[in-house]
Amino acid sequence: MGIDPNFERNREQVGEEHDVAVWGPVDPPEQLGIRGTHVAVDFDICLADGACLEDCPVDVFEWVDTPGHGESEIKANPTDEEQCIDCMLCVDVCPVDAIDVDPGRENRI
């Protein structure tokens, strides 16, 4: 099962990390929540294969350390989501459907 495309209605924003919104629940290192708003990455299912970083034409993502997480100890963080051009390449290449891009999502940057 991939990222919840309605996370902004189904989850609460619990803060920010690396200048990116964090949507709970969060209980590190096991549960890391969703990061981002317009470009959102479910850190709980991201397995850090790097396809989104490689394919993004505007470099929205950067690696962040997530030590102790069961899937991977790094994650693709949408640090520059304001650069997103809604091409959906990251969504298409993510093998576990951990990324959602919604140009109409509330709080779009």
C-alpha positions in Angstrom: 0.0 0.0 0.0 1.4 3.4 -1.0 1.2 6.9 0.5 -2.3 8.1 1.5 -3.1 10.8 -1.1 -5.5 12.4 1.5 -2.9 12.6 4.2 -3.5 16.4 4.8 -7.0 15.6 5.8 -6.3 12.2 7.6 -3.2 13.3 9.5 -2.1 16.2 11.6 0.9 18.3 10.8 3.2 17.8 13.8 6.0 20.2 12.9 8.8 20.8 10.4 12.1 19.3 9.8 14.7 20.4 7.2 12.2 23.2 6.3 9.6 20.6 5.2 6.2 19.9 6.9 6.0 16.7 8.9 2.7 14.9 9.1 2.2 12.4 11.9 2.1 10.1 13.6 5.8 10.2 14.3 7.7 8.0 16.8 11.3 7.7 15.7 13.1 5.7 14.6 10.3 3.3 13.6 7.6 5.7 12.6 8.7 8.8 10.7 5.4 10.1 9.1 5.0 11.9 5.8 7.3 14.8 4.7 6.2 17.6 2.5 2.9 19.0 1.3 2.8 19.6 -2.4 5.4 16.9 -2.9 4.9 14.4 -0.2 7.0 11.4 0.7 5.9 8.7 3.2 9.1 8.1 5.1 7.6 5.0 6.6 7.6 3.2 3.3 10.4 4.9 1.4 13.1 2.4 0.7 15.6 4.9 -0.7 16.3 3.4 -4.1 17.1 6.9 -5.4 15.0 6.8 -8.5 13.2 10.1 -7.6 16.5 11.9 -7.0 17.8 10.6 -10.3 14.7 11.4 -12.4 13.6 14.7 -10.9 14.4 17.4 -13.5 14.4 20.3 -10.9 16.1 18.6 -8.0 13.3 18.6 -5.5 14.7 15.9 -3.3 17.8 15.4 -1.2 18.9 12.6 1.1 18.4 12.9 4.8 19.6 10.5 7.4 17.1 8.3 9.2 19.2 6.0 11.4 17.5 3.0 12.8 14.5 3.0 10.4 13.6 -0.5 9.2 13.2 0.2 5.5 16.3 2.3 5.1 18.6 4.6 7.0 18.3 7.5 4.5 15.2 9.0 2.9 14.4 11.2 -0.1 13.3 14.4 1.5 11.3 16.9 -0.7 13.5 19.8 0.5 12.9 22.0 -2.5 9.3 21.2 -3.2 8.6 24.8 -4.3 10.7 23.9 -7.4 8.3 21.1 -8.4 6.9 21.5 -12.0 4.3 18.7 -11.5 5.8 16.4 -14.1 5.0 13.4 -11.9 8.3 11.6 -12.8 9.0 10.9 -9.1 5.5 9.4 -8.6 6.0 7.2 -11.7 9.4 5.8 -10.7 8.8 5.2 -7.0 8.7 1.4 -6.7 6.7 1.5 -3.5 4.4 4.4 -4.2 5.8 6.4 -1.4 5.5 9.8 -3.2 2.4 11.9 -4.0 2.4 15.1 -6.0 -0.8 17.1 -6.0 -0.8 20.6 -7.6 -4.2 21.4 -6.1 -3.4 20.3 -2.5 -4.2 22.8 0.2 -1.2 24.7 1.5 0.5 24.4 -1.9 3.8 26.3 -1.7 
